C-alpha cells in the first residue's frame, strides 16, 4: 500500500473512531471494541463474498438430491464460516439513514454468533452498541467502507 493510501486509511480510521467516541460518549479505552467489530464485519463480508459464487454453485448442484446440504453447511466447508444475510456489511451500510445502524450491527453480530458455534459469545454486542444507538454509528459505518 503506498504511503499516501496508508495515511488516508489511518486518517479515516481515526475519524471514524472520533465520531463513534463522541456520539456514544465512550471513554478512549472503550471505543476500540465497536471499531474492531465494524472492521470484523467488513472483513467477514469481503472474505465471504470471495466464496459466494462457489458456495451457491455447490448448493445448486446438490439441491434436490440425496446429498443435499444447506448453504450454511457448504459455506463452512468452503470458507470456514457462514455469514447470514443480515450480517452482510453492505446491507447494514446501505440501510436508510434513519435506520438504527447500531441495532443492525448488534443484530448482525448476534446472527453471526448464532450460526457459527466456534465464535458464540465472543463478538461485541451489548454495552458498546447500546451506547452508540443514539449516536452517529452510521457515520462510522460509512467511513469503514474504505477498508
Secondary structure, DSSP 8 states (H G I E B T S, - for coil): --HHHHHHHHHHHHHHHHHHHHHHT--TTTHHHHHHHHHHHHHHHHHHHHHHHHHHHHHHHHTTSTT---HHHHHHHHHSS---GGG-HHHHHTS-TTS-HHHHHHHHHHHHHHH-GGGTTTS--SHHHHHHTTTTHHHHHHHHTT-
